[in-house]
Amino acid sequence: MVYYITRAFAAGFLRELTTYTVVGDIIAGDKDVVYSTFLGYDEVAHHCGVSDDESFYVLQTLDKCIKRIEGAKAYAQRPYYICVLSDHGQTGGATFKQRYGYTLAQLVQKLVPEDHRTYSDLNSNQDHFGQIVTVPLENVRKPLENVTKPSTRKRAKRDEEKADVIVLASGNMGLIYFTRWTERISAEDIENHYPGVIEGLSRHEGISFIMVRSKEAEGVIMGAGGKRYLKDDRIEGEDPLAKFGKQTAEHLRRTDSFDCVPDIMLVSMYDTEKDEVAAFEELIGSHGGIGGNQTKPFILHPAEWNIGEEEIIGAESVGRLFSQQIKVVY
């Protein structure tokens, strides 16, 4: 029921409200830059699929909205340029749980000691508005349900106890934090305190690779058949990033530099023939990791814009690009 309300709000009411607001700002002419988001397709494609008829219908309605915005320029008192940015796409495929019978959090729980308590939130992209209504703010991390270890099930009832491991997900990207450390724990320390976790994850058939921080080699990408060192792109055995495109290593270097980077970051399997990933969330279409159409964003910009030949890596690069064009125009 929540999904239907959310869909009507995102793909109907909010779409129209956004269009009218942008059109009004253009006609008023008192804004140098107008930025807004149409999220209807994202919401519907998560649940119906990236190429479903219902998803394409939402895209058709958005095309009409953009046409109305374009038409408003005729009534503006100043020139406006329209740019359409798709910051990501979505990739389809059966979820991790559907393929292997358990969630990422349950897999991690099997690999850590029995007396460790695991908290998880594997719903970062589901019903954005619905979460606001249905999930209490003070309880955004729920105890893992349907656990298999009796000792863990008993501990999960003690809500006041701090979690030892936190497992999060966005699409087919998983993030694992060990809460006993305030800073990022190294791969060597993970192996020392949690032997078998790194191997169990990196060699799992549903996981393409994991990213950890080594004391000696810094960022390391590990897959079932080899390793890749982000510092110098040295490869041992098979390259875990071979199927993901030439820019993947640069994106991971950027992610590896974040203060909030997890102790273990991982990406699920990617079937290049079917163009499918295994989302850690229960979504038909997913994004947040890499693999498939989710890694193929686009910028539809005026022909007179000079965006150069430099590769665009990360949101900062997009921001700089837009700022440069705005300075040229105004």
Secondary structure, DSSP 4 states (H G I P E B T S, - for coil): -HHHHHHHIIIIIHHHHHHHHHHHHHHH---S-------HHHHHHHHH-TT-HHHHHHHHHHHHHHHHHHHHGGG-SS-----EEE----EE---HHHHHSS-HHHHHHHHS-TT--EEEE--TTS-HHHHHHHS-GGG-SEEPSS-S-HHHHHHHT-TTSPPSEEEEEETTEEEEEETT-SSPPPHHHHHHHSTTHHHHHHT-TTEEEEEEEETTTEEEEE-SSEEEETTTTEEEES-TTGGG-TTHHHHHHHHHT-TT--SEEEEE-EETTTTEE--SSS-SEE-SS-SGGGG--EEE--TT----S----HHHHHHHHHHHHHHHH-
